[in-house]
Amino acid sequence: MCGIAGIFHGPTSKPIDPRRVERMCDALVHRGPDGAGVWTDHGIGLGHRRLSIIDLEGSPQPMHSADKRAVIVFNGEIYNYRELRRELEGEGVRFNTGGDTEVILAAYQRWGINCLERLNGMFAFALWDIEKRELLLARDRLGVKPLFLAELSDGSLAFASELKGILAHPLLKRRVDAQALDDYLAWGYVPDTRSILQGVRKLPAGHFVLHKQGKPLSQPKQWWDIDFTQRRKGSEADLSAELVNLLREAVRSRMVSDVPLGAFLSGGVDSSSVVALMAEASGDPVQTCSIGFDVGALDETSYAEQIAKQFKTDHRARTVGNDDFAHIDKLVGMFDEPFADASALPTWRVCQLARENVTVALSGDGADEAFAGYRRQVFHAHEERARSILPAALRKTVFGTLGRVWPKADWAPRPLRAKSTLLALAGDGNAGYAQGLSVLTAEQRGGIYADPARRALAGYAAEDELTQLMANAPARSGLDRAQYADLKFWLPGDILTKVDRTSMAVSLEAREPLLDHRLIEFAATLPEKYRVKGRQGKYLLKKSMERYLPNDILYRQKQGFVTPISQWLRGPLAGQARAISQSQTLVNTGFFDSAALADIAEAHIAGRSDNSRLLWQLIMLEKSLDGLNISA
């Protein structure tokens, strides 16, 4: 795992100052403390920071191909590089190193852009073809590894693994993108294709871009997508056996490492499944770690300990408390742009704990998106069935009327919080899912905006991108479209961003076996009855793991990696909640109505409503803007 950065000057082949590339790489030292390198040529500069995982001494970067016709900087791991190497050697290719970087170079020279389809792994890389004067930028299928791009005032393109790498370039102008701010308030993160700064974007997951010197910059092209239009046939037993084989292969391929390796263990289905299969494949005890909370109702460490005992892992656990709020500035610095998933704090803590003993850790991320494990996906599937039965006009009249008069009751038991469900049933399914996924609806965001924000947005609504994505999805059902949205939008924008930044902050490589593309493609073809049965999501995955895991792990109510931020902001952190409405940073943007923010804080502290997610968003936004030294 590493950090990459570079500069490409497309209009002409003017020299690139290697010191600029070096400064960009220095900003990424946490991603690669084991080595550094910079290479420049006319119109191109490539930089690399290395975290040594495989072929510890033999694969320095930037790396040239054997014939010196291409050079690459690469962040990630290619899990099938040994198989590809054998195939290429059979075609006469000779290798000078034992790692996966040289395999990408040889694969590109043999198969061109089509080499991407042969790579099984997580990656972002920049490859310069010296003869063709072409720059290939590519990102893995699901966006495990990031890549930021920025067009600068001198016509050059800067790119880096994190925004802080691009921030090190002196020509970058720091102005907030108003639409990205609306995105952030809608979702709690800036989506994977956008950035909080104008002129900076991310290369989308599963995309590449090929720039040729002397020609205008090209647009990204998609090289992989998830197809939900096919349905696999077979008995439950046969499909279960196929799934277990795919799981085993995904886990074992990610256990290849020349440095110590372990796993995150929450005690949920997904991480427990990964640990079970690691224990099966390993002759030594698996190193596991977990994080608990100082609020008992949200603490799951007892389940993690149960799995650790069952598989005889070398297990360690720690507790996160409200005093960890003192480290929030460090957390903000990891993400550069605002990121309000409160589980980033315990994720960082578990990464710190893991890094004490290992350099690589396997996680259970991805199964909920692929196998329909989220409650919202299950609810959406049932709602879509209701929509298919009842005429649109009837739904709009009955459910719309009930939804408008039903009280908003965040304080009530879940079955009584019917307002959002009724309103969703009254309208389009895609729009309903977007509303359910959002932190703040468009109406709620409008209630905290000042007039300058409304003018800057000019009718823009963050939900439109997601609803359009769902409308165009290669899918057959509402459940398909919901999962497609989660895999293409939520997963790279939130979950994978969180894990990448918090793990790389402590120089830990996190690997996600449940995001093996063969598993994802298999899950997308499962009939709905093997994904959702009744109110149970991840049906086939859970049935398949019954041979490994006890029922109280497999079938207990899903909790997720929830933090007690709501309680903290009513108790020891109530002062932080009140202070945010008076934030000079937020006031100076001209985007927010201070009186509305004060009402939101007081309503939360008094227990009249749960506004913790919004308050946390505003706290993280304030600190992020302070760190970037910009205003809207």
N, C-alpha and C positions, 0 to 999 in steps of 0.2 A: 504494500500500500504506500502511496506516495502523493506528492503534490506536483503539478505541472503548471507552467506558465509560458507565455511567448508573445511575440509581436510579429505581425505579418503586414508588410507594406505592399498593397496590391497595385496601386497606380504605376509605380516605378520600382526598380530594384535598388533603391537608395540604401546605404549602409544602416544597420541596426546597432545602436549603442549597447554593447553587452552589459554595461553597468545597469541599464534600465531593467533588462531581463533579470539580472542578478538581484536587484532590489525587489522585484516582484516575487522571486523565489524565496528571498529572505523572509518575506511576510508569511510564507507557508512552512516555516521551519518545523512547526509542530507536526505537520503531516509527514515529514521525512527528516528525522534528526541524524540519520546514519550516513548521509553523504549528499553532495550537491554537484551539479554540473551545468554549464551554459555553453551553447554552440550558436554561432551566428554566421550568416552568409548574406549576400546581397539581397535585401528585402525580407529576410527571415531571421528570427532569433528564437531559440528553443531553450527552456530552462527546466530543471528537475530537482526535486528534493526527494531523497530516498529513505524509506523505511524497509530495511532488509527482512524479507520473509523466506524467499526461495533463492537458491544460488547466491549465498550471502556475499561472496567476494567477486563473482564472475560476471555480473550484469550491470555495470555502471551505465548511466544515461546522462545526456542524450547518447543514443546508440546508433551506429551506422550499420547498414547491411554489409554483408561480406564483400559485395562488389562496389561498395561505397556510392551507390546510386540513390540511396534513400536513408533518411535519419528519422528517429522517433523519440518522443517522450511519452510515457505511458503511466497511467495510474490505475491500479486494479490487480486482478488475478484472472488468469485464464485456466480454468480447471481441467480442460481437455488438451492442454498444450503438449503433453507427452504423446498422445495419439496423433495429433497433427504433426508433430515432429517426425514420428515414424513414417507417416504418409509422405511427407516432404522429402525425407531421406531416401525413400523408395523411388522418388522421382529425380534423385541426383543432387539434392540440396545438401550442403555441408554446413555444420554449425560450429561456432567458436565458443559458445557459452552453454550452460546447462539450464537456463531459465526460460520464462515464457515471453519475454520482450522480443528476443530475436525471432521467435516463432511467428509473432505478428508481422514483423518485417518480411520474413520469407513468405508468409501466407499472402500478404498484399502483393508481393512481386510475382507470385505464381497465379493468383486468382483475381487480383484487382479488388474493386469494391465488394465483390461477392465474398471476399474473405470474411466479412462481418458475419454472414450467416453461419459460418463454420465455427465461430468462437463461442464457447460456452463459458461465461464468466461475467464478472463485473468490471467495467472498464470505461475510461475516457482517455483518448489519446490524440496526439497531433503528429501526423506523419508527413514529412516533406519529401516530395519526389524531386530530386535534384535535376534530373534530365528534363522532366516535363514542366518544372517550375510550378508545381501544384501542391497545395496544402490540403490534406484530408484531416478533418476534425470529426471524431465519431464518439458516440456514447452508447452504452449498453442498452439492452432491450427495455429494462424496467426503470432505468435511471438510478441505479445504486450509487454510481459514482457521478459527481457533478462536473459541469463545465460552463463557466461564465464567459460571455463574449461582449465586447464593447467596441463600437466604432468611434474613433477619436478624431479630433479636429484636423489632424494632418493627413487624414485619409487612411490611416493604418487601422488594423484590427488587433486589439489586445485580447488575450484569453488566459484564463487561470482556473484552477480547481475551486477557488473560493473568491468571493467578492473582494476580500482584503488584498489579494494578489493584484487585482486591477486597480484598487484604490492606491496602490503604490506607484502607479504611473502618473506623472505630473500633468498630463494633458486631459485627464478625466475631470469633467465638470460634475459637481455634486449637487444635483437638483432632484427633488423628490418627484416621482411619477404619481400624479393624482389618482390615476386609475389603479395603480398598484396599491395605493393606500386604501382605496375602496375594497380591493381584493383582500387585503390584509384584515380589514375589519369584518368582512363577510366570512372568511375562512379561518382566521387565526394565523395565517402564513401567507407569503407571497407565492402564487402558483409557480409551478416548475418552469414555465416558459418566460416568465416576466422577472423583473427585478425592481426593488424599491427606487432605484435611480433611473432617471431618464437616460436613454441611450445604452443601457446595459440590459442584456437578456441572458437567458440560459438556453443552451442547445437542448431541444426536447429529447426526452428518453426515446430510444429506438430510432434516432435520426443521425444522419451525417450531413456534412456540408463540404463541398469541394471547391476551393478557391484557386483560380489560375491567375498568375501574375500578369498584369497588363490588361486585365478585364475587370468589369464591375464585380463586386462581391456577390456570390451566389446565395440562394435561399436554401434553408435546410430541406432535406428529403427524408421521408420515412423509409426505413429499411426493414422494420419489423412491426407487426401489430398482433393483437389478440383476436382470434376469430371465434365468436360464440354462435355461429350459424349452423354448425354441425352438431349432431348428437351421436355419441358413441353407443354401440350396442354391446350387449353382454349381460350375464347374470351378475348379481351383487357380489357373489363369491369371486367370479373371474375379475371383475373390476377392482375389487379389494386387493386381490393378489397382485394385479398390475400396479396399483397405487403403492403398495408396500415396497415393491421392487424399485420403483422410481424414487421413493423416499430414501431407501438404503443407498442407492447410487448417488443421490444428491448430497447426502450427509458425508459419505465416504470420500467423495471427490473433494470436499471442502476440508478434509482433515489432513491433506497433504501440506506439510510445512516443515521448514528447517529450524523453526523456533518454537518455544512452548505454546501450547494451544489449549483452550478451555471453552466454556459455554456460559451464557446467561441462563439462569433458571428462575422463572417467576412462580412455577407451580401450576401454570395454566396448561391447557392441552398442547399448545404449539411448542413451547420451549421444553416441556416434559417429553414430547415425542422426539425432538432432536437429541436430547440427552440420552433417552433410551436407545436410540439407534447408534449414538456415539459409543455408549457402553458396550453394545453388541459388537462393534467393530474394533474396539481397543482392548489391548491386553493389559493396560494400566488403568488405574482409577481416573475418571474424567475430572478435571478441575472445573468446579461450578461455583457461581456466586449469585447472590440475590440481594435486593434492597427492600427494606420494610419501612413502615411509617409510624409516627408517634400517635396516630389515631387508629385505635384498634379495629374499627369497622372496615378500614381500608387496607389493613395489613394482611398480606398473603404468605408471609414467610413460613408459616407452619406447613403449607402445602408444598413449598419448595423443599423444606426439610424432609417431608415424607418421601418425595421422589429421590432426594439425595440418599436417604437411607436404603430405599429399595434397590438402587443401582450402585450403591457403595461408592459414591463420588467423594472427592475431596472438596467439601463444601464450606463456604464462608458467607456470612451475611452481616449487613449493617443497617442502621436505621437513619432515615431522613426526618428531620424535624423542622419547625418553623425558623430555628436559628440559621438554617441553611440559606435563608433569604439574604443573609449578609454577603453571599457569593453571587448575587444576581448580576453584578457588573461583569464578572467573569463569564457568566452564561451568555449575556448579551454579546460580548466580544467574540464568542465562538461562532455566532451566526451572522454578524455584520448587519444584515437587514433584520427588521422586526420579525420575531417568531414567538408565538404565544401558546404553543402546546406546553402546558405546565408540567407534563411528564418528562420534558427535557431535563429538568433538575435531577430527578432520581435516575434517569438514563445516564447522565454524566457521572453521577455518584457510583453507579454499578460499573461503568467503564473504568473509573479510577480504581475500584476494588479489583477488577479483573486484571488491570495492568500491573498490579503489584506482583503477580505470579506468571502471567502469560503475555504474549504479544499478539495473539490471534484469539478471537472469541466468536463462537457460532451463536446466532440468535434464532428466535422462532418467528421473525417477522414475515408477513406475506400470506399466511394461511387463511386469515379472515377474509382478505380481499379475494383470494383465489377460490376458496371453497364455501363462501357465503357464511362467514362466522359472525358478522355484525348483526345486532338486533335490528338495526335500521334496514338492512337488506331483507331480512325475514318479513318485517312489517310491510315493506314496499311490495314484496311479492304478493302478499295477501291483499293489499290495497289495489294493486293492478288487476287482480281477479275481480274485485268489486267494481272497478271502473269498466271492465269488459262486459259486465252483466247489466249495469244500470245505464240508461241513456245520459248523455252529457248534460242535457237541459235539466233533467230530474236531479242529477247530482249537484248541479250548480244551485238549484233552488233550495233543495233540502239541506244538503251539507253546508252550502255557503251561508245560508241563513243561520243555521245552528252555530257554525264556526264564528260568525261575527258577534253573536250574543253570548257565547260561552266565555266565562271569565278566564283570564290568564292566571294560572295557579301553580307557579313554580314550587310553592311550599307544600302542595298536596301530594298524596300518594300517586305513583305513576299512572294507575288506571283512571284517575280523575283528571289528568292533564290532557284533555281531549281537544283543546282548541286547535292546535297545529294539525292534528290528524284530520279533523273535520274540514279544515280549510284546504288541506292537501287533497282530500277525496273530492272536493268540489271542482278542482281544476285538473290541469295536465299532469300526468305522472312524472315526467321529467322535471317540471318546475317544482312539484311537490317534494321530489327527492332532493333537489338542490336546496330547498328551504329547510328540509330536515337536517341536511349536512352543515348548514351555515351556523355560525355563532350568532350573527345579527342578520335579520332580514333587511331587505332594501328599505322598508318602512321604518324599521328601528334605527338603521344607520342615518336615515334622513332626519330622525328626531334629535340626533346629537350634532349634526353638521351645522355650521354657520353658513351664511350666504356665499362667501368666497368658494367654499367647497362645492356647493351646488353649481355655481357658475363654471368652475374648472371641470367638473364631471360632465356637464352638458348632456345629461340623460344617460350616461354610461351606468350599467348595472353589472356587478361582478358575476351574478348568476348566469348571465347570458352565455358565457363561454362553456360552462358545465352543461347547461341544457342543450346547447348545440352539439356538444360532444356526444351526449346521450342520444340525441336524435339521429346522428350520423353513425352510430355504433354498428359494427357488423354483429347484429344480435337478433334473437327471435322473440324475446320476452322481456317483461319489465325487470325480472331478476337479472337477466343477462346484462341489460343496460345499466343497472345499478352497480353490478360487479365491474363492468367495463369502466364506469366512471371512477370507482374506487381504485382500480389498478392503474388507470392512466392519469388521474388527477390528484386524488387524495394521497396515494402511496408515495409517489415521487416528491410531491410538494410538502407533505408533512412527515410521514413516518421515516422515509429514507433520508430526508434532510436532517432530521433529528438525530438519527443513529450515526450518520456520517460525521456531522460536526462534533458531536459529543465524544465519539470514539477517537477521531483524529486529534481532538484537543489534547488527549493524553497519549498520543502516538500508539493507539491500539487499532488493529485491523479487525473490523466486524464483518463476518460473512453470513449470508442469509440462504441456507440450503433450501428453504421452502419457497424461494423465488427462482429456483432452477427453471429455466424456460420450458423444459420438457414437462415438468410438473404443472406449470401454468397452462400450457397448451392442452394437457390431459384434462385438467379440471374444467376448462372452458367447454369441453365436449360432453361433460357428464349430463345426463338427463336431470331435470330439476329435482326429481324425487330423491336423487342421490346427493343433492346439495342441501335441500331444505325438506324436512319431513315434519309436518305439523308446525310447532313453534321452535323446532330444533334445527339450527344451522350446522354446517360442516358434518352432515350426517355420515357420509362414506368415510371421511377421514377418521371420525371418532370410532366407527365400527371397525375400521381396519386396525386401529391401535388398541383395541380391547385385549389383544394377546399380550400387550406390553404394559398397559396402564390400568389402574383400578378405576372403577366406575365413579367414585367420589371425586376423581380428578377430571375424568372425561365428561361427566354429565352435571356437574355443579353449575350454578348460574354464572354466566360470564361476567367478570368484573372489569377486566381491562387494567391497564397501568394507570390507575386514577390517583391523583394527589389530593390531599385534604386542603386545597387552596381556599375553598369556600369557608371552611371553619377558621382558617388562619386569618382571612381578611375580615372576619367578624370579631376575632379575638386579638391575638398579639400583633397582627398586622393591620388593625383597623385604622391606625394613623396613616399608613401608606395609602389605604383606600381613600381617605378624606383628602390627603395631600394631592392626589392626582388631579382633582377638579381645579386646583389652583396652580397647576404646573405651568410655569412661564414658557417652557419649551412648547407645550401643546397650544397655549394661548397665542404664541407668536406665529404659529403656522397660519392662523386665521381660519382654520378648518373646523374648529369645535366651539360649541355653545357651552360655556363654563357653567351656567346655571343648570343645564340639563345633566352635565357630568356630576355636579354636586348632588342633585336629586337621586341619581343612580347610586352613588356611594352611600348616601344616608339610608336609602331603602334597603340596600344589602346589609348594612351594619345592624339595622333594626330588625332584620329577618322578614321583611315584607315581601321580598323577592330575592332570587338567587342571581345576582349580577356578577358573580366572581369571575366568569370567563371574560366578560367585557372589561372589568377592572384590571385583570391581569394583562389583557391585551394593551390597555392604555399605559400601564406601567412599563411594559416591554417596549412599546412604541416610543415613549418619552426617552427611555435610556438609550434606545437604538439611535434616535435622531441626535441625541447628545454625543454619542460615540462617533457618528459619522460627521459631526460638525456641520450640519446642514439644517435648513428649514424648508417647509413646503412652499 
